[in-house]
């Protein structure tokens, strides 16, 4: 039998955030599609970009998000690298501050393990470059 192993993937990269758009995800829940143009790595695929989808939990909205949710943990990290994000009144405003800026991104587990599945990893901004 051929041994199967987990993909190594990209654990960190530097990139410029091109756009952040809300869209309908699974079960009509809102998710945020973040498109990043990688600077220090080359990405295949149709766009040559890195893509991340950050879900908004069903109990959250633009002005209030569930503590401990993926969006909560993602926004906490955004607030660390961009102090102005703490002043934002909505999720759209906070994530919109990422657009046009360069960051170092790292893959981090956000949220919780569920039904035997591990928490998912997301590309999270950890340092503002410019």
Secondary structure, 3 states (H helix, E strand, C coil): CCCCCCCCCCCEEEEEEEEEEEEECHHHCEEEEEEEEECCCCCCCCCCCEEEEEECCCCCCCCCCCCCCHHHHHHHHHHHHCHHHHHCCCHHHHHHCCCCCEEEEEEEECCCCECCECCCEEEEEEEECC
